[in-house]
């Protein structure tokens, strides 16, 4: 499911229920955390909430016009069932981003 979002719009808000993750096809978004991070083409966000059944831990705002590919929770679960390494890579990346590596 593709979404075209204009600049300066909230895509997800901290504290919301996690129902999907997003892949940036083009444009840029800002992850509003203590040290804001900019994500661009090829980057993704929202995976942590899906993997851990947590509420959103950051607000994400479009910095420019951005095209996002939205991957709903059920779609992600189906992909992970078919491609177990995808789940392992997402879990590892999510842990690194949050500083929870062992």
C-alpha positions in Angstrom: 0.0 0.0 0.0 1.7 3.2 -1.1 1.1 6.6 0.5 2.1 10.1 -0.8 2.5 12.4 2.2 3.1 16.2 1.8 5.8 18.0 3.8 5.5 18.7 7.5 2.7 16.1 8.2 2.6 13.7 11.1 2.8 10.1 9.8 2.7 8.4 13.2 2.5 9.9 16.7 4.3 8.7 19.8 1.9 6.6 22.0 -0.3 5.4 19.1 -1.1 1.7 18.6 1.3 0.1 16.2 -0.6 -1.3 13.2 2.0 -1.0 10.4 5.6 -0.3 9.4 6.7 2.0 6.6 9.4 1.9 4.0 10.6 5.2 2.5 10.5 5.1 -1.3 11.5 8.7 -1.8 11.7 11.9 0.3 12.7 12.3 3.9 11.1 11.9 7.3 12.3 13.0 10.8 12.1 10.7 13.8 11.4 13.0 16.7 13.5 11.6 19.6 16.1 13.2 21.9 18.5 13.4 19.0 16.3 13.6 15.9 17.2 11.3 13.0 16.4 11.8 9.3 15.4 8.8 7.3 15.4 8.7 3.5 14.9 6.4 0.5 15.4 2.7 1.5 15.1 3.4 5.2 12.1 2.1 7.3 10.4 2.8 10.5 7.6 1.5 12.8 8.9 -2.0 12.9 9.6 -2.0 16.7 6.0 -1.6 17.7 5.0 -4.4 15.4 7.7 -6.8 16.5 7.2 -6.2 20.2 3.5 -5.3 20.3 4.4 -1.9 21.8 2.9 1.5 21.3 4.8 3.9 19.0 7.9 5.2 20.7 8.5 8.2 18.5 6.6 10.7 16.4 7.5 10.7 12.7 7.1 13.8 10.6 7.5 14.2 6.8 10.4 16.7 6.1 9.7 16.7 2.4 7.0 15.2 0.2 7.5 11.5 0.8 6.3 8.3 -0.7 5.9 5.5 1.8 5.2 1.8 1.3 2.9 0.8 4.2 3.3 -2.8 5.4 0.4 -3.8 7.7 0.9 -6.1 10.7 -0.7 -9.1 9.0 1.4 -8.6 5.9 4.5 -8.5 8.0 3.6 -11.6 9.9 3.0 -13.5 6.6 6.3 -12.3 5.2 8.1 -13.4 8.4 6.5 -16.8 8.3 7.8 -17.3 4.7 11.2 -15.6 5.3 12.4 -16.2 8.9 15.7 -14.3 8.3 13.7 -11.2 7.6 12.3 -11.3 11.1 15.8 -11.9 12.5 17.2 -8.9 10.6 14.3 -6.6 11.6 14.6 -7.7 15.3 18.4 -7.1 15.2 18.0 -3.7 13.5 15.3 -2.6 15.9 17.4 -3.6 18.9 20.4 -1.7 17.6 18.3 1.5 17.0 17.0 1.4 20.6 20.3 0.6 22.1 19.2 -2.9 23.3 21.9 -5.0 21.8 23.5 -7.8 23.8 
